[in-house]
Amino acid sequence: MNPYILATLLFGLGLGTTITFASSHWLLAWMGLEMNTLAIIPLMAQHHHPRAVEAATKYFLTQATGAAMLLFASTTNAWMTGQWDIQQMSHPLPITLITLALALKVGLAPVHAWLPEVLQGLDLTTGLILSTWQKLAPFALLMQTQPLNSSLLIALGLASTLVGGWGGLNQTQLRKILAYSSIAHLGWMLLVMQFSPSLTLLSLLTYFLMTFSTFLVFKLNNSTTLNALSTSWAKAPALTALAPLILLSLGGLPPLTGFMPKWLILQELAKQDLALTATLAALAALLSLYFYLRLSYAMTLTMSPNNATGTTPWRFPPSQLTLPAAVSATATLLLLPLTPATMALLTI
C-alpha cells in the first residue's frame, strides 16, 4: 500500500477514536465511530484475496448495524428526555439499546459471531489493530453510559467469558483463537465495569499489552495455524521458548502479568456479594486456559519429524523489528509485582 494512503488511513483511525473520546454529544461520538470504521476497511481489503474482501464486507455490515442502532437509540433518548448529552442518560430503553449496539461493535456475546470470521480473513497486523485499537472508542462510550440495571452488564459479561472459552476449544486457526480470547477478556472487563471503572481500564490496558505481544510473536514466526506454530522451534528457538509464557499470561496464570486483572476482578466481585458470578467467571477462565495450554503444548512439547523440514534450516536473519516484541513480552511476563502500586493508584 502507498505510504501516503496508509498514513492517511492511520490518521483517520486515530482521529475517529479521539473524536469519540472527546465528545459529550451522541452525534459527535457516532461520527467518530463511523470514521474509525471507514478508515480500517481499506486496511482490511488491501490484500486482494477473497477472504480479506469477505472479512471487510462482514465488518462493514456489522459496524453499520451497530452505528445505526446507536444513532436510533440516541435519537430515541433525545425524543424522550430532550437530552443529547452522553452523561445525561436516564431512560432505561435507550440505555439498553446503546449498550447492545456497543456490544455488537466490540464483539461481545451473544452478538459476537462476526469477530472470529472477520479476524480469520485479515493479516496479523490489521488483526492486531482490530483486536486492540478498534475496541477503545466503543469501550469509552460503554464506560460513560453504565446501564441503570447492572444485571444486563453482568449477563453480557458472563455470556462473553463462557462463549470465549467454549468457542476457542476446537480451533486450529490462531486468529480465531485470538478472537475468542478477545471475547472472553472483554467479558471479564464488563463484569466489573459498574463496580470499578478504573479496574476495567487496567484490565483493558493489560489485555492490549498481552495481545500485542501474542500477535507480534505470531508475526515474527509467520504462523497462522497450530501446525505452523508446532514447527516454529526450528526457525526461532528463543521465541518458541518465550511464546508459551506469553500465552499463559493471556490465560491468567500466576506469577505472570495476566493474573493481576483477573485476581483483582474476582476480589471486587466477591466484595459486591457476587460470589456465584465470580465462581462462574473463574470456571470459564479454565476453558480459555485449556486452549492456551494446547497452543503451548504444540509449540514446546511436540517434536517434529527429524527430516529436512524438521531440523533447524538455514535462514536469513529476521527482517522485522524485534524490539517491540521484546519490550511488550517483558511487560507481559513481569508486571505482577507492581500489583500493590496499581491497587494504590486504583483507590486514589
MARMAR-299115 format. One record per residue (C-alpha): residue number from 1; residue in one letter; z, y, x. Coordinates in steps of 0.5 Angstrom, whole numbers, plus 500, padded with zeros to 3 digits. Layout:
NODE, doke, miro, c3, c2, c1
NODE, NUM, a, Z, Y, X
...
***
This chain:
NODE, doke, miro, c3, c2, c1
NODE, 1, m, 500, 500, 500
NODE, 2, n, 498, 507, 502
NODE, 3, p, 505, 510, 505
NODE, 4, y, 504, 517, 502
NODE, 5, i, 503, 513, 495
NODE, 6, l, 509, 509, 497
NODE, 7, a, 513, 515, 499
NODE, 8, t, 512, 518, 492
NODE, 9, l, 514, 512, 488
NODE, 10, l, 520, 511, 492
NODE, 11, f, 522, 519, 491
NODE, 12, g, 520, 517, 483
NODE, 13, l, 525, 512, 484
NODE, 14, g, 531, 516, 487
NODE, 15, l, 529, 522, 482
NODE, 16, g, 530, 518, 476
NODE, 17, t, 536, 515, 478
NODE, 18, t, 539, 522, 480
NODE, 19, i, 537, 525, 473
NODE, 20, t, 541, 519, 469
NODE, 21, f, 547, 520, 474
NODE, 22, a, 547, 528, 473
NODE, 23, s, 545, 528, 465
NODE, 24, s, 550, 529, 460
NODE, 25, h, 545, 529, 455
NODE, 26, w, 542, 523, 452
NODE, 27, l, 534, 525, 452
NODE, 28, l, 535, 527, 460
NODE, 29, a, 538, 520, 461
NODE, 30, w, 533, 517, 457
NODE, 31, m, 528, 521, 461
NODE, 32, g, 531, 519, 468
NODE, 33, l, 531, 511, 466
NODE, 34, e, 523, 512, 464
NODE, 35, m, 522, 515, 471
NODE, 36, n, 525, 509, 474
NODE, 37, t, 521, 504, 470
NODE, 38, l, 515, 507, 471
NODE, 39, a, 516, 508, 479
NODE, 40, i, 517, 501, 480
NODE, 41, i, 512, 498, 476
NODE, 42, p, 506, 499, 481
NODE, 43, l, 511, 497, 487
NODE, 44, m, 511, 490, 483
NODE, 45, a, 504, 490, 482
NODE, 46, q, 502, 492, 489
NODE, 47, h, 500, 484, 491
NODE, 48, h, 494, 483, 486
NODE, 49, h, 497, 476, 484
NODE, 50, p, 497, 473, 477
NODE, 51, r, 505, 472, 478
NODE, 52, a, 506, 479, 480
NODE, 53, v, 502, 482, 475
NODE, 54, e, 505, 478, 469
NODE, 55, a, 512, 480, 472
NODE, 56, a, 510, 487, 472
NODE, 57, t, 508, 487, 465
NODE, 58, k, 514, 483, 462
NODE, 59, y, 519, 488, 466
NODE, 60, f, 515, 494, 463
NODE, 61, l, 515, 491, 456
NODE, 62, t, 523, 489, 456
NODE, 63, q, 524, 496, 459
NODE, 64, a, 520, 500, 454
NODE, 65, t, 524, 496, 449
NODE, 66, g, 531, 498, 452
NODE, 67, a, 529, 505, 452
NODE, 68, a, 526, 505, 445
NODE, 69, m, 533, 502, 443
NODE, 70, l, 537, 507, 447
NODE, 71, l, 533, 513, 444
NODE, 72, f, 533, 511, 437
NODE, 73, a, 541, 510, 438
NODE, 74, s, 542, 517, 441
NODE, 75, t, 538, 520, 435
NODE, 76, t, 542, 516, 430
NODE, 77, n, 548, 519, 434
NODE, 78, a, 546, 526, 433
NODE, 79, w, 544, 525, 426
NODE, 80, m, 551, 522, 424
NODE, 81, t, 555, 526, 428
NODE, 82, g, 551, 532, 431
NODE, 83, q, 552, 531, 438
NODE, 84, w, 547, 529, 444
NODE, 85, d, 553, 529, 449
NODE, 86, i, 554, 522, 453
NODE, 87, q, 561, 523, 453
NODE, 88, q, 562, 525, 446
NODE, 89, m, 560, 518, 442
NODE, 90, s, 565, 517, 436
NODE, 91, h, 561, 513, 431
NODE, 92, p, 561, 505, 433
NODE, 93, l, 554, 504, 430
NODE, 94, p, 550, 508, 436
NODE, 95, i, 555, 506, 441
NODE, 96, t, 554, 498, 440
NODE, 97, l, 546, 500, 440
NODE, 98, i, 547, 503, 446
NODE, 99, t, 551, 498, 449
NODE, 100, l, 546, 493, 447
NODE, 101, a, 540, 497, 450
NODE, 102, l, 543, 498, 456
NODE, 103, a, 545, 491, 457
NODE, 104, l, 538, 489, 456
NODE, 105, k, 536, 494, 461
NODE, 106, v, 540, 491, 466
NODE, 107, g, 539, 484, 464
NODE, 108, l, 546, 482, 461
NODE, 109, a, 547, 475, 457
NODE, 110, p, 544, 474, 451
NODE, 111, v, 539, 479, 453
NODE, 112, h, 538, 476, 460
NODE, 113, a, 532, 472, 459
NODE, 114, w, 527, 476, 462
NODE, 115, l, 530, 477, 469
NODE, 116, p, 529, 471, 472
NODE, 117, e, 522, 470, 470
NODE, 118, v, 521, 477, 473
NODE, 119, l, 524, 476, 479
NODE, 120, q, 521, 470, 481
NODE, 121, g, 514, 474, 481
NODE, 122, l, 516, 479, 486
NODE, 123, d, 516, 479, 493
NODE, 124, l, 523, 479, 496
NODE, 125, t, 523, 487, 498
NODE, 126, t, 521, 489, 491
NODE, 127, g, 526, 484, 488
NODE, 128, l, 532, 487, 492
NODE, 129, i, 530, 494, 489
NODE, 130, l, 530, 491, 482
NODE, 131, s, 537, 487, 484
NODE, 132, t, 540, 493, 486
NODE, 133, w, 538, 500, 485
NODE, 134, q, 535, 499, 478
NODE, 135, k, 542, 497, 476
NODE, 136, l, 545, 504, 478
NODE, 137, a, 542, 508, 472
NODE, 138, p, 544, 504, 466
NODE, 139, f, 551, 502, 469
NODE, 140, a, 553, 509, 470
NODE, 141, l, 551, 510, 462
NODE, 142, l, 555, 504, 461
NODE, 143, m, 561, 506, 464
NODE, 144, q, 560, 513, 461
NODE, 145, t, 560, 510, 454
NODE, 146, q, 565, 505, 453
NODE, 147, p, 565, 502, 446
NODE, 148, l, 571, 503, 442
NODE, 149, n, 571, 496, 440
NODE, 150, s, 573, 492, 447
NODE, 151, s, 571, 485, 444
NODE, 152, l, 564, 487, 445
NODE, 153, l, 564, 488, 452
NODE, 154, i, 568, 482, 453
NODE, 155, a, 564, 478, 449
NODE, 156, l, 558, 480, 453
NODE, 157, g, 561, 479, 460
NODE, 158, l, 564, 472, 459
NODE, 159, a, 557, 470, 456
NODE, 160, s, 554, 473, 462
NODE, 161, t, 558, 469, 467
NODE, 162, l, 557, 463, 463
NODE, 163, v, 550, 464, 463
NODE, 164, g, 549, 466, 470
NODE, 165, g, 553, 460, 472
NODE, 166, w, 549, 455, 468
NODE, 167, g, 542, 458, 469
NODE, 168, g, 542, 457, 476
NODE, 169, l, 545, 450, 477
NODE, 170, n, 538, 446, 477
NODE, 171, q, 534, 452, 480
NODE, 172, t, 530, 450, 487
NODE, 173, q, 527, 457, 487
NODE, 174, l, 531, 462, 491
NODE, 175, r, 529, 468, 487
NODE, 176, k, 531, 465, 480
NODE, 177, i, 538, 463, 483
NODE, 178, l, 539, 470, 485
NODE, 179, a, 537, 473, 478
NODE, 180, y, 542, 468, 475
NODE, 181, s, 547, 470, 481
NODE, 182, s, 546, 478, 479
NODE, 183, i, 547, 476, 471
NODE, 184, a, 554, 473, 473
NODE, 185, h, 556, 478, 477
NODE, 186, l, 554, 484, 472
NODE, 187, g, 558, 479, 467
NODE, 188, w, 565, 480, 472
NODE, 189, m, 564, 488, 472
NODE, 190, l, 563, 488, 465
NODE, 191, l, 570, 484, 463
NODE, 192, v, 574, 489, 467
NODE, 193, m, 570, 496, 465
NODE, 194, q, 574, 498, 460
NODE, 195, f, 581, 497, 463
NODE, 196, s, 579, 500, 470
NODE, 197, p, 572, 503, 471
NODE, 198, s, 574, 504, 479
NODE, 199, l, 575, 497, 480
NODE, 200, t, 568, 496, 476
NODE, 201, l, 565, 501, 481
NODE, 202, l, 568, 497, 487
NODE, 203, s, 565, 490, 484
NODE, 204, l, 558, 493, 484
NODE, 205, l, 558, 496, 491
NODE, 206, t, 561, 489, 494
NODE, 207, y, 555, 486, 490
NODE, 208, f, 550, 490, 492
NODE, 209, l, 552, 489, 499
NODE, 210, m, 552, 482, 499
NODE, 211, t, 546, 481, 495
NODE, 212, f, 543, 486, 500
NODE, 213, s, 545, 481, 506
NODE, 214, t, 542, 475, 502
NODE, 215, f, 535, 478, 501
NODE, 216, l, 535, 480, 508
NODE, 217, v, 537, 473, 510
NODE, 218, f, 531, 470, 506
NODE, 219, k, 526, 475, 508
NODE, 220, l, 528, 474, 515
NODE, 221, n, 527, 467, 514
NODE, 222, n, 521, 468, 510
NODE, 223, s, 524, 463, 505
NODE, 224, t, 523, 463, 497
NODE, 225, t, 524, 456, 496
NODE, 226, l, 530, 451, 497
NODE, 227, n, 525, 446, 501
NODE, 228, a, 523, 452, 506
NODE, 229, l, 531, 454, 507
NODE, 230, s, 532, 447, 509
NODE, 231, t, 527, 447, 515
NODE, 232, s, 529, 454, 517
NODE, 233, w, 534, 452, 522
NODE, 234, a, 528, 450, 527
NODE, 235, k, 526, 458, 526
NODE, 236, a, 532, 462, 527
NODE, 237, p, 539, 457, 528
NODE, 238, a, 543, 463, 529
NODE, 239, l, 541, 466, 522
NODE, 240, t, 542, 459, 519
NODE, 241, a, 549, 459, 521
NODE, 242, l, 550, 465, 518
NODE, 243, a, 547, 465, 511
NODE, 244, p, 552, 459, 508
NODE, 245, l, 558, 464, 510
NODE, 246, i, 554, 470, 506
NODE, 247, l, 552, 465, 500
NODE, 248, l, 560, 463, 500
NODE, 249, s, 562, 470, 500
NODE, 250, l, 557, 471, 494
NODE, 251, g, 560, 466, 491
NODE, 252, g, 567, 469, 492
NODE, 253, l, 571, 464, 496
NODE, 254, p, 577, 467, 501
NODE, 255, p, 577, 469, 506
NODE, 256, l, 570, 473, 505
NODE, 257, t, 569, 480, 502
NODE, 258, g, 566, 477, 496
NODE, 259, f, 573, 474, 494
NODE, 260, m, 576, 481, 493
NODE, 261, p, 573, 484, 487
NODE, 262, k, 574, 477, 483
NODE, 263, w, 581, 477, 485
NODE, 264, l, 583, 484, 483
NODE, 265, i, 579, 483, 476
NODE, 266, l, 583, 477, 475
NODE, 267, q, 589, 480, 476
NODE, 268, e, 587, 486, 472
NODE, 269, l, 585, 481, 466
NODE, 270, a, 592, 478, 467
NODE, 271, k, 596, 485, 466
NODE, 272, q, 592, 486, 460
NODE, 273, d, 594, 480, 457
NODE, 274, l, 587, 477, 457
NODE, 275, a, 589, 470, 460
NODE, 276, l, 584, 466, 457
NODE, 277, t, 579, 471, 458
NODE, 278, a, 581, 470, 466
NODE, 279, t, 581, 463, 466
NODE, 280, l, 574, 462, 463
NODE, 281, a, 571, 467, 468
NODE, 282, a, 574, 463, 473
NODE, 283, l, 572, 457, 471
NODE, 284, a, 565, 460, 470
NODE, 285, a, 565, 462, 477
NODE, 286, l, 566, 455, 479
NODE, 287, l, 559, 454, 476
NODE, 288, s, 556, 459, 481
NODE, 289, l, 560, 457, 487
NODE, 290, y, 556, 450, 486
NODE, 291, f, 549, 452, 487
NODE, 292, y, 551, 457, 493
NODE, 293, l, 554, 451, 496
NODE, 294, r, 548, 447, 494
NODE, 295, l, 544, 452, 498
NODE, 296, s, 549, 452, 504
NODE, 297, y, 548, 444, 504
NODE, 298, a, 541, 445, 504
NODE, 299, m, 541, 449, 510
NODE, 300, t, 546, 447, 514
NODE, 301, l, 548, 439, 513
NODE, 302, t, 541, 436, 512
NODE, 303, m, 537, 435, 518
NODE, 304, s, 529, 435, 517
NODE, 305, p, 525, 429, 520
NODE, 306, n, 524, 429, 527
NODE, 307, n, 517, 431, 527
NODE, 308, a, 512, 436, 529
NODE, 309, t, 515, 441, 524
NODE, 310, g, 522, 439, 524
NODE, 311, t, 523, 440, 531
NODE, 312, t, 524, 447, 534
NODE, 313, p, 517, 450, 534
NODE, 314, w, 514, 455, 539
NODE, 315, r, 515, 462, 536
NODE, 316, f, 514, 470, 536
NODE, 317, p, 520, 474, 537
NODE, 318, p, 522, 477, 530
NODE, 319, s, 517, 483, 528
NODE, 320, q, 522, 485, 523
NODE, 321, l, 528, 489, 524
NODE, 322, t, 535, 485, 524
NODE, 323, l, 540, 491, 525
NODE, 324, p, 540, 492, 517
NODE, 325, a, 541, 484, 516
NODE, 326, a, 547, 484, 522
NODE, 327, v, 551, 490, 519
NODE, 328, s, 550, 488, 512
NODE, 329, a, 552, 481, 514
NODE, 330, t, 558, 483, 518
NODE, 331, a, 561, 487, 512
NODE, 332, t, 559, 482, 507
NODE, 333, l, 564, 477, 511
NODE, 334, l, 569, 481, 514
NODE, 335, l, 572, 486, 509
NODE, 336, l, 577, 482, 505
NODE, 337, p, 583, 485, 510
NODE, 338, l, 581, 492, 507
NODE, 339, t, 584, 490, 500
NODE, 340, p, 590, 494, 501
NODE, 341, a, 587, 500, 503
NODE, 342, t, 582, 499, 497
NODE, 343, m, 587, 498, 492
NODE, 344, a, 591, 504, 494
NODE, 345, l, 584, 508, 493
NODE, 346, l, 583, 505, 486
NODE, 347, t, 590, 507, 484
NODE, 348, i, 589, 515, 486
***
